[in-house]
Amino acid sequence: MATTPAPIVGNWKMNGLSAHLAEVEAIDSLAAAHPQVEVGLCVPATLIAPAAAKASSAFIGGQDVHMKVSGAHTGWQGPGDLPKEGQAPECRPSPAGA
């Protein structure tokens, strides 16, 4: 019976700059070395596409995403409002408590 990998999701808390994308690559390398763990990084909306281009083992998500797809939600973004690089970044709810 296959088991679901344990998820670990990191939230950059709006501190991400394009200068920090090397950290995405470093975390992605560690994620590749530990396939038993599902690794995700929730970066600021402005970094989703560049981070997705740097990651192949970790998934890239958005932070402060509202459960509704779109609309005015102060301090939140609807998943439909997040930038996409083609359809590469996958926006999905984070595990409870993440």
Number of C-alpha atoms within 10 A of each C-alpha: 3 4 6 9 12 10 14 15 17 16 17 14 11 14 9 17 12 10 7 12 18 12 13 21 19 12 18 21 15 14 21 16 11 13 13 13 15 17 22 22 23 24 25 20 19 15 21 23 20 15 26 23 16 17 21 14 19 25 20 29 29 26 24 18 24 18 13 13 12 15 13 10 12 7 8 15 21 18 22 14 12 20 15 16 11 7 9 13 19 14 19 12 14 17 9 5 4 10
